Amino acid sequence: MASTLGLPSAADIQTIMDGLGALVKYQSGNIGLNAPGESGTLAMYAATAKNKIEGDGGAYYGLANQNLKQQLTPLMVSLAQSLRYDSLFAANVRGIMTALDNWVFQNLPNGWSFAQTGGTRALDLWQQRYNANGASVPATPGYTPTLTATTGGALPAVASGNGPRLKVAYVSTGGDWIESQPSQNSAQTALTGNNNAYTVGSLPGSVPTGVGKLRLYRQLYNNGGSSDPYYWAGDVAVTAGSAFPTVTLKQADQALRLDVTPASWLSCLLLPEEAALYALAFASPPQQQGALSTFLSFLASSFASVTNVALNPVSGFLGINNPASTGQLGQWSSGTFTAGVIQTANDPLNVIQGFAGAANSVQARVTATLSANATVSSIGYTYVNAANPSTPQSGTIAGPLTLNSVIGDTVDLAVPAGNLVTAITGVTVGTATTGTIIFEADALRSI
């Protein structure tokens, strides 16, 4: 049962952001930033119009009528500044992003707080929770909870085959958005006689370090199976190092939050185009007002958290000012392989977005003609996945894969689904002796 009220689902967030992200993907190159060497863009023509009226001390003298020139110059500066994709998008998406942030804040469950010293926005925190990605996310509970029938609740009688199942998750003391992936589901348990509640059986071990809450999710009555949705049933405060408390589930289906479902590994990642709009929404005018190619001013809180942003191919859009090197996973050039170092931190001063990694496999692409068709094998890579969200793992793709010698030819490495690749660590290239092959992310999805 999908919720039509309350907090946005991961699918709804992606629908919104993919729609907006297409503006950046398909029009940022046409609108431009009036960067040095840029030609044929709206921003360049706007800047040229300004220079023709104001004069630039070179090709354009400006208006002979000095009084009129003085009157028009600030208006032309404003026009040229506004007809760049950063300024244009910033002015038009700010209200949308503000509305999304406010919506999340206003619909949080009772007892949840998304306040953070760094000022990260509510939508970003909500996405962090969905993705359950990053070093600070607690480990997934490694046990299966059990339900025992008891009294004192508001649940109706039910046969075991129609009863709800339960999952539990851990929440970090660092914030309600730092939530683990859920445990395995419990078995179904009947409620008969006077029983109208469940106790959650003694959970093994003690509360892990850094965990401040046990978060409970259960299914509705008469669900279709163990894969049916689980909904938030409440939080219980816990103390690290102590035994888990006994928990009783009392509330009926109507009391569950249908808009709050468990975290799901990388279920709400942004594309770089969408992260750019995220940053632009709260950017400020450039500090050098007269410099039309100067970037807007950004705060750290304007940028999407790196754990929420997937890599694009290097040939695609990486960020407002991201060079290709920030997204390249590795490169082979004429017999020499060099591991890439992707951008893993936001750099607001230089307007560079950071990334979690390649979330939809990796491709090899020829960027300089090879001396012959090449075989690519023994491809080493580093990744994290749902089972190891904070501990990097090493993998190898045996190959051989075939690349034709022409520039632009690609081959997909077929990285196992769910592996978030952060580096290509080594490769063996056969037959070809010269030329260049780069390793880059496959696009996560099309917009």
C-alpha positions in Angstrom: 0.0 0.0 0.0 1.6 3.2 -1.2 1.1 6.3 1.0 -0.6 9.3 -0.7 0.1 11.6 2.3 3.0 12.6 4.5 6.7 12.2 3.7 7.8 11.7 0.1 8.8 8.2 -1.0 12.1 7.6 -2.7 10.2 7.1 -6.0 8.5 10.5 -5.6 11.8 12.2 -4.8 13.4 10.7 -7.9 10.4 11.7 -10.0 10.7 15.3 -8.9 14.5 15.5 -9.2 14.7 13.7 -12.5 12.2 16.1 -14.0 14.3 19.1 -12.8 17.6 17.4 -13.6 16.7 17.2 -17.3 16.9 21.0 -17.4 20.6 20.8 -16.5 21.4 17.8 -18.6 19.8 19.2 -21.8 20.0 22.9 -21.5 23.0 23.9 -19.4 25.3 23.6 -22.4 23.0 25.7 -24.5 22.6 28.4 -21.9 26.2 28.4 -20.7 28.1 30.4 -18.0 30.0 32.8 -20.3 33.2 30.9 -19.2 36.4 31.8 -21.0 36.5 30.3 -24.5 32.7 29.6 -24.5 30.9 30.3 -27.7 27.4 30.1 -29.1 25.6 30.1 -25.7 22.9 32.3 -24.4 25.3 33.6 -21.7 27.9 34.5 -24.2 25.5 36.4 -26.4 24.1 38.2 -23.3 27.6 39.2 -22.3 28.4 40.3 -25.8 25.3 42.5 -25.9 26.4 44.1 -22.6 29.9 44.7 -24.0 28.5 46.3 -27.1 26.5 48.8 -25.1 29.0 49.4 -22.3 32.2 49.0 -24.2 34.9 46.6 -23.3 38.1 48.6 -24.1 38.7 46.3 -27.1 36.5 45.3 -29.9 33.5 47.3 -28.7 33.6 51.0 -28.1 30.2 51.2 -26.5 27.4 53.9 -26.9 28.5 57.3 -28.0 25.7 58.8 -25.8 27.5 58.6 -22.4 24.4 59.5 -20.4 22.4 56.8 -22.0 25.3 54.3 -21.6 25.5 55.2 -17.9 21.7 54.6 -17.6 21.8 51.2 -19.4 25.1 49.7 -18.1 23.8 48.4 -14.8 20.7 47.0 -16.5 22.8 45.2 -19.0 25.1 43.8 -16.3 22.0 42.5 -14.6 20.7 40.9 -17.8 24.0 39.2 -18.6 24.3 37.9 -15.0 20.8 36.5 -15.1 21.1 34.8 -18.5 23.5 32.1 -17.3 22.3 28.7 -16.4 23.5 28.9 -12.8 21.6 32.2 -12.2 18.6 31.2 -14.3 18.1 27.9 -12.6 18.9 29.2 -9.1 16.2 31.8 -9.3 13.6 29.3 -10.5 14.3 26.2 -8.4 14.8 27.9 -5.0 11.1 27.9 -4.2 10.8 24.2 -5.2 13.7 23.1 -3.0 12.5 25.2 -0.1 9.0 23.7 -0.4 10.5 20.2 -0.4 12.6 21.0 2.7 9.7 22.4 4.5 7.5 19.5 3.6 9.9 17.0 5.1 10.3 19.1 8.3 6.6 19.4 8.7 5.8 15.7 8.3 8.5 14.1 10.4 7.1 11.5 12.9 6.7 12.6 16.5 10.0 12.4 18.3 12.2 12.7 15.2 14.6 15.6 14.8 16.4 16.6 11.7 18.3 19.5 13.3 22.0 19.5 12.4 24.8 21.9 13.4 26.1 22.0 9.8 22.7 23.2 8.5 22.2 20.3 6.0 18.8 20.6 4.5 15.9 18.4 5.5 15.4 16.8 2.0 19.1 15.8 1.9 18.8 14.2 5.4 15.7 12.3 4.3 17.6 11.0 1.3 20.5 10.0 3.5 18.2 8.0 5.6 16.8 6.2 2.5 20.2 5.4 1.1 21.7 4.0 4.3 25.1 4.7 2.8 28.3 6.0 4.5 30.7 5.3 7.3 28.5 6.6 10.0 25.5 4.4 9.2 25.1 1.6 11.9 25.6 -2.0 10.8 22.5 -3.9 9.9 21.1 -5.9 12.8 22.4 -9.4 12.4 19.5 -11.3 14.0 15.9 -12.1 13.3 13.4 -10.7 15.8 10.6 -12.8 17.2 7.0 -11.9 18.1 5.2 -13.3 21.2 1.5 -12.8 21.7 0.5 -10.8 24.8 -2.2 -8.5 26.2 -2.6 -4.8 26.7 -2.8 -3.6 23.1 -5.3 -2.7 20.4 -4.6 -5.4 17.8 -7.5 -7.6 16.7 -7.3 -11.4 16.8 -5.5 -12.9 13.9 -4.4 -16.4 12.7 -0.7 -16.8 12.3 -1.0 -16.9 8.5 -2.6 -13.4 8.4 -0.5 -11.8 11.1 2.1 -9.0 10.5 5.8 -9.5 10.5 8.4 -7.2 12.1 11.7 -5.8 11.2 14.0 -3.6 13.4 16.7 -1.1 12.5 19.3 0.8 14.4 19.4 4.6 14.6 22.7 6.5 15.4 23.0 8.9 18.3 24.2 11.3 15.5 20.7 11.9 14.2 17.3 10.3 13.3 18.4 10.2 9.6 21.4 8.0 10.3 19.6 4.7 10.1 20.7 1.2 9.4 19.2 -1.1 6.9 16.5 -3.3 8.5 16.9 -6.8 10.0 15.4 -9.9 8.6 11.7 -10.2 9.1 10.2 -12.1 12.0 7.8 -15.0 11.6 4.1 -14.5 11.8 2.4 -15.1 15.1 -1.3 -15.7 15.9 -3.3 -13.5 18.3 -6.0 -15.6 20.0 -8.1 -15.4 23.1 -7.3 -12.3 25.2 -4.1 -11.5 23.3 -4.1 -8.2 21.5 -0.4 -7.2 21.3 3.0 -8.5 20.6 6.2 -8.4 22.6 9.5 -8.3 20.7 11.5 -11.3 22.0 14.8 -10.7 23.7 17.2 -9.4 21.1 20.6 -11.0 21.3 23.8 -9.3 22.5 23.9 -5.7 23.6 23.2 -2.3 21.9 26.1 -1.5 19.6 28.3 1.6 20.2 26.9 4.7 18.7 23.3 3.5 18.5 20.7 5.5 20.4 17.4 4.1 19.1 15.8 0.8 18.1 13.4 1.6 15.2 10.5 -0.8 14.6 8.7 -1.5 11.3 5.8 -3.9 10.9 3.4 -5.0 8.2 -0.3 -4.5 8.0 -2.6 -7.3 8.9 -3.6 -9.7 6.0 -0.4 -8.8 4.1 0.5 -10.7 0.9 3.8 -12.1 2.1 7.2 -11.3 3.7 8.1 -8.9 0.9 5.0 -6.7 1.5 5.8 -3.2 2.8 6.8 -2.5 6.4 5.8 0.7 8.1 7.1 2.7 11.0 5.6 1.4 14.3 7.7 3.5 16.7 11.2 4.1 18.2 12.6 2.9 21.5 15.5 4.6 23.2 18.4 2.3 23.9 21.8 2.7 25.6 25.0 1.5 24.0 26.5 -1.5 25.8 23.3 -2.4 27.6 20.9 -5.2 26.9 18.0 -4.4 24.6 14.8 -3.5 26.5 11.5 -5.5 26.1 9.3 -3.8 23.5 5.6 -4.2 23.1 3.7 -3.6 19.9 0.3 -2.3 20.7 -1.0 -0.1 18.0 -3.5 -1.0 15.3 -2.9 -0.7 11.6 -4.4 2.7 11.6 -1.7 4.1 13.9 1.2 3.1 11.6 3.0 5.7 9.5 2.4 4.4 6.0 4.8 7.1 4.6 7.8 5.9 6.6 9.3 2.7 5.3 12.7 1.1 6.1 15.9 2.3 4.6 16.9 0.6 1.4 20.5 0.6 0.1 21.0 3.4 -2.5 17.3 3.7 -3.2 17.3 7.5 -3.4 20.5 8.6 -5.2 20.7 11.8 -7.1 22.3 12.3 -10.5 25.0 15.0 -10.7 22.6 17.2 -12.7 20.2 17.1 -9.8 22.9 17.7 -7.2 23.8 20.8 -9.2 20.3 22.2 -8.9 20.4 21.3 -5.2 23.4 23.6 -4.8 22.1 26.3 -7.0 18.8 26.6 -5.2 20.6 28.3 -2.2 23.5 29.9 -4.0 24.1 33.7 -3.7 25.2 36.3 -6.3 28.9 36.3 -7.0 31.0 38.5 -4.7 32.6 40.2 -7.7 29.4 41.8 -9.3 31.2 43.0 -12.4 32.8 39.7 -13.3 30.3 37.9 -15.4 32.2 34.6 -15.5 32.5 34.4 -11.7 30.6 31.6 -10.1 27.8 32.2 -7.6 28.7 31.9 -3.9 27.9 28.6 -2.3 27.6 27.4 1.3 28.6 23.9 2.3 24.9 23.3 3.3 23.9 24.0 -0.3 25.6 20.9 -1.6 24.0 17.5 -1.6 25.7 15.0 0.7 28.2 13.0 -1.2 26.6 9.7 0.0 23.5 10.8 -2.0 25.1 11.5 -5.4 26.0 8.9 -8.0 28.7 9.4 -10.6 27.9 10.1 -14.2 30.1 9.1 -17.1 33.0 11.5 -17.5 31.6 12.5 -20.9 28.4 13.6 -19.2 27.6 16.3 -16.6 29.6 15.9 -13.4 29.0 19.2 -11.7 29.0 23.0 -12.2 32.8 23.2 -12.0 33.9 19.6 -11.8 36.8 18.7 -14.0 36.8 15.2 -15.7 39.3 14.0 -13.2 36.8 14.2 -10.4 34.8 11.4 -11.9 37.4 9.1 -13.6 37.8 5.7 -11.9 40.9 4.7 -13.8 42.9 5.0 -17.0 45.1 2.8 -19.2 47.4 4.7 -21.6 49.9 3.0 -23.9 50.7 0.2 -21.5 50.5 2.1 -18.3 47.5 1.9 -15.9 46.7 4.7 -13.4 44.0 4.3 -10.8 41.6 7.2 -10.6 40.8 9.1 -7.5 37.2 10.3 -7.6 36.0 13.4 -5.7 34.6 12.1 -2.4 34.1 15.5 -0.6 32.2 18.6 -1.6 34.3 21.7 -2.3 32.0 24.7 -2.0 34.8 27.3 -2.5 35.7 25.8 -5.9 32.1 24.7 -6.7 33.0 21.0 -7.0 30.5 18.3 -6.1 31.6 15.0 -4.4 30.3 11.5 -5.2 29.5 8.3 -3.5 30.7 6.2 -6.5 29.4 4.4 -9.6 26.1 2.9 -8.7 25.2 1.2 -12.0 28.2 -0.7 -13.1 31.3 0.8 -14.9 32.3 1.0 -18.6 35.6 1.2 -20.4 35.7 3.8 -23.2 38.4 4.4 -25.8 39.4 8.1 -25.8 42.5 7.9 -28.0 42.7 5.4 -30.9 44.1 2.1 -30.0 46.8 0.4 -32.1 44.6 -2.6 -32.3 41.3 -4.0 -31.0 42.0 -4.7 -27.3 41.1 -7.4 -24.8 40.5 -6.2 -21.2 40.9 -8.6 -18.4 41.8 -9.0 -14.7 40.0 -5.8 -13.8 40.4 -5.0 -10.1 38.0 -2.7 -8.4 37.0 -1.4 -5.0 33.4 -1.2 -3.9 30.9 -1.1 -1.0 27.5 -2.8 -1.0 24.4 -3.5 1.2 26.2 -6.2 3.1 29.3 -4.0 3.6 28.1 -0.4 3.5 31.1 1.1 5.3 33.9 -1.4 4.7 35.4 -1.2 1.2 35.7 -4.6 -0.5 37.9 -5.7 -3.4 36.7 -7.5 -6.5 37.9 -8.7 -9.8 36.2 -9.1 -13.2 38.1 -11.8 -15.1 37.1 -10.9 -18.6 38.3 -10.9 -21.3 36.2 -8.1 -22.6 36.7 -6.7 -26.1 37.1 -3.0 -27.1 37.3 -1.9 -30.7 40.2 0.5 -31.5 38.1 3.5 -32.5 37.5 6.5 -30.3 34.2 6.2 -28.4 33.9 2.5 -28.4 32.7 1.1 -25.0 32.3 -2.1 -23.1 30.4 -2.6 -19.9 32.3 -4.3 -17.1 29.1 -6.0 -15.8 29.8 -5.2 -12.1 27.4 -7.1 -9.9 24.2 -5.2 -9.2 24.3 -3.4 -5.8 28.1 -2.8 -5.8 28.9 0.9 -5.5 32.3 1.2 -7.2 34.7 3.7 -5.9 37.9 2.9 -7.9 39.3 0.7 -10.6 42.6 -0.6 -9.1 44.2 -2.5 -12.0 43.7 -3.9 -15.4 45.4 -6.1 -18.1 45.1 -4.9 -21.7 46.0 -7.3 -24.4 46.7 -6.8 -28.2 46.7 -3.0 -28.1 50.0 -1.4 -27.2 49.1 2.3 -27.6 46.1 4.5 -27.2 44.0 5.4 -24.2 41.1 3.7 -22.3 39.3 5.3 -19.4 37.1 3.7 -16.9 34.0 5.6 -15.9 30.5 5.1 -14.4 27.6 4.0 -16.4 24.8 6.5 -16.0 22.6 5.5 -13.0 19.3 6.2 -15.0 18.1 8.1 -17.9 16.4 11.5 -17.6 
